[in-house]
């Protein structure tokens, strides 16, 4: 509670990140739809499932804040009980994040496929994005099986390089226009 405003800022930033993710996937849909409309829709679907899970999961953090708020109606609980319940909600939030991470991983498979097949982005980025997908999936399911793997630290390079490529180099506009004309 000593850093409540910072904790709340973290919640708000996570909510905003999910909203930005929805906007990003819609832009990527427009960019990659000419490659394969069905795969582009699958990519959007995975994000549109993962984002609400991630956002609703923030309720667990609000519950922890509420338990530690000192509200009068909570006086029926001892301090230790309130702290234990707050910790429970924080741990539930962590597990809820792992559920959202499943979808944050799954969207990378069709994205990677689309990038690989596009012709206007480097194929290696598509391969790296698909590898990133499996990093998320392995890490998420390992947690539910009682393990902590951390493979995502090594497989996340695909996402980072893809973002950097788009920001610095962009797409081959000539090839994109050619692909868009073919699909029209």
Residue pairs with C-beta under 8 A, 6 or more apart in sequence:
1 68
4 65
7 61
7 65
8 65
10 61
11 58
11 61
11 62
14 54
14 55
14 58
15 55
15 58
18 51
18 52
18 54
18 55
19 51
21 47
21 50
21 51
22 47
22 48
22 51
25 43
25 44
25 47
25 48
25 107
26 44
28 40
28 43
28 111
29 40
29 41
29 43
29 44
31 171
31 176
32 39
32 40
32 43
32 111
32 114
32 115
32 118
33 40
33 183
34 176
34 179
34 180
34 182
34 183
34 184
35 114
35 117
35 118
35 179
35 183
36 113
36 114
36 117
37 183
39 110
39 113
39 114
40 110
40 114
42 110
43 107
43 110
43 111
43 114
46 103
46 106
46 107
46 110
47 103
47 104
47 107
49 103
50 100
50 101
50 102
50 103
50 104
50 106
50 107
51 100
53 96
53 99
53 100
53 103
54 96
54 97
54 100
54 104
56 96
57 93
57 96
57 97
57 99
57 100
58 93
60 89
60 90
60 92
60 93
60 96
61 89
61 90
61 93
63 86
63 89
64 85
64 86
64 87
64 89
64 90
64 93
67 74
67 82
67 85
67 86
67 89
68 82
68 83
68 86
74 82
77 85
95 143
95 144
98 139
98 140
98 143
98 144
99 140
101 136
101 139
101 140
102 136
102 137
102 140
102 141
104 136
105 132
105 133
105 134
105 135
105 136
105 137
105 140
106 133
106 136
106 137
107 133
108 129
108 130
108 132
108 133
108 136
108 158
108 159
109 129
109 130
109 133
111 129
112 125
112 126
112 127
112 128
112 129
112 130
112 131
112 132
112 133
112 158
113 126
113 130
114 126
115 121
115 122
115 123
115 125
115 126
115 129
115 162
116 123
116 125
116 126
116 127
116 130
117 126
118 126
118 171
118 175
118 176
118 179
119 172
119 175
119 178
119 179
120 171
120 172
120 173
120 175
120 176
120 179
121 165
121 171
121 172
122 165
125 158
125 161
125 162
125 165
127 158
128 157
128 158
128 161
128 162
129 158
129 159
129 162
130 158
131 155
131 158
132 152
132 155
132 156
132 157
132 158
132 159
134 155
135 151
135 152
135 154
135 155
135 156
136 152
136 155
138 149
138 151
138 152
139 149
139 150
139 151
139 152
142 148
142 149
